[in-house]
Amino acid sequence: MTFRVVHQPSNNQTRCPYRVIVQATGREIDWINQYLDYETLRRLADNTLKSYAHELLHFLRWWESVHHTDAIHKDALTESTLLDYVRSSPVNNASSPAVPSTSA
């Protein structure tokens, strides 16, 4: 599946203008958009919401490539899963600290 962030301005002050969708169908990724709506209620800046949407899009693309689904259950978000995600990301900043590996 291909996912993307779309900008959909609305008069609804409780709805984030940035939505993460499945590109082919336009289906919204509920768990991401619910989080973005929550952060909109907190009155985060528009650029912050846009940044969050793109960061969550990146995570979703990684998740789907590993698990072959866009559904995520809270129990699946373990420290190990998040470390796997961080390790899979290219290091864009040489000053970023390395993520230590864990022994099995």
N, C-alpha and C positions, 0 to 999 in steps of 0.2 A: 504494500500500500504506500501511497505517497501522501504526505501530510504537508500542510502549509498554514501560515498565519495570514489571516485576512483582516482588513480594517473595515469595520461596519459601524460607523457612528450612529448613535441613537439618542432620542430624547430621554430615554430611560436612564436615570442617574444611578441605578443599581446594576446596570449591565456594562461590563467592560467592552470598549469598542474594538478590542483585539480578540479574535476568536481563532482557535486552532481547529482545523477541519480536515476531513479526508478529501483530498483534491478531486477525486473522480465523482464522488456522490454529494459532496457538500455537507455530509454528516458531521455534526460537531462532536468533539472529544469531550464528553461531559465532565470527567474528573478534572481536566485542565481548566475548562471554561468556568466551572463552579469556583475553583480556586481564584481565577482572575476576577470573577464577579465579587468574591469576598474581599479581595484586595482593593477593588474599586470602591466598595463601601467604606473602606478605611481611608479613602481619598488620597491614594498614592498618585504621584505625578504620572502624567500620560506617558512620558518617556520610560518611567520605571515599569509601568504595565506592559509596554511594548517589549522591553528587555526581558521581563519575566516570561512573556508569551514565547519569545524566541528561544530562551534557555529551556523552557519546558518542551518546546518542539524538538530541540536537539536531543533531550532525554528520551522523548517518545520515539524518535527515529531509532535510537540505540536499542531501546526496550523491544520494539517490534522486530528488529533484526535478530535479536537473541531469542525472544519468546514467541514470535510469530503471532502476536495479538496486540491490540491497543488497550486491552483491559488490564488494569492493574489493581490488585487487592492489597490492602494495607499490610497484611502479613508478609507479603512478598518484598516489601521495602525494608530489607535488613541492612545492617552495616556492611555486610559482605557484598550485597547487591550494589550498594552505592559506591563502594570501593572499586568494584568491577567497572562501573560506569566511568568513574574518574580516571582509572587506568587506561580505558579505551580511548579517551579523548586526547587529541594531539596537544602537546604543550605549546601554547602560543607565546608564552612569556618566559624567557630564560630565567627571570628572577623568581618565578613561582616555585614554592617548595615542592619537593618530590613527595609523592604519597608513599609511605612506607609499606612494604609488602608484609603480609601476615603468613605465618607458618601454618601448614595444615597438620 
